[in-house]
Amino acid sequence: MEELRLRLAPGLAHALADLADARDRLPEDVAADAVRRYLRDEGEHVRSLAARLAGDHADLLRRLGE
């Protein structure tokens, strides 16, 4: 596993620590879960946009592929 150092504003760091404490988890684990969710959600968003653009420009893409 790779290490990532992340600087957080004091308010965010305290909120993360409080949430981790309330969930009986490590702040690092809570943050890793948040990053996974963000990447999943953003990936879905980007794939959706790409599919929409591909559909909107299907004729042009087909002609470029000829």
N, C-alpha and C positions, 0 to 999 in steps of 0.2 A: 504494500500500500504506500502511495506517495504522501508526503507531508505537505500541507499547505498552511502557510501562516496568513491569518486574516485579521486585519486591524478593524475593530469595531468602535463606534462612538460609545462613550460610557453608558448612555441610556440603553443602547442595543445590547451591550455586553451584560448589563444587569438584568434586562428582560430575558435574555437567553439563559442566564444562570438561574433566574427564578423559575422559568418554565421547566428547565432540566430538573431542578430540585423538586418541583411539584410532581413531575412525572417519574421521579426516582431514576433518572438517567444522567449520563454525562453530557455536558454542554456540547462536546464534540460530536456525540451521536445525534443529538437533536439538530445540530447544524448540518450534518451530513444528510440526514433525512430531508431537511428543507432544500438542500441543493439538489438531491435526487428528484424531488417533486417539481422543482423549478425547471430542471432540464427536461423532464418528461413533458410538462405542460408547454414549455416553449418549443420543444421538438414537435409536438402535435400541432401547435399554432403554425410553425414554419411549414410543415408538411401540408397543412390545409391551404395556406397561401400559395404554395408551389402548385398544388393540384388545381386551384382556381385559376392561376395564371396560365398553366398549361392548357386548361380547357378554354380560356378566353382567347388564347393565341394558337390553338391547335393547327389551324390552317397554315399560319406562318411557320410553325415548327415543322410541319410536314414538308413544306416547300424547301426549307433550309436543309432538310435531311435528304433531299433528292440529289 
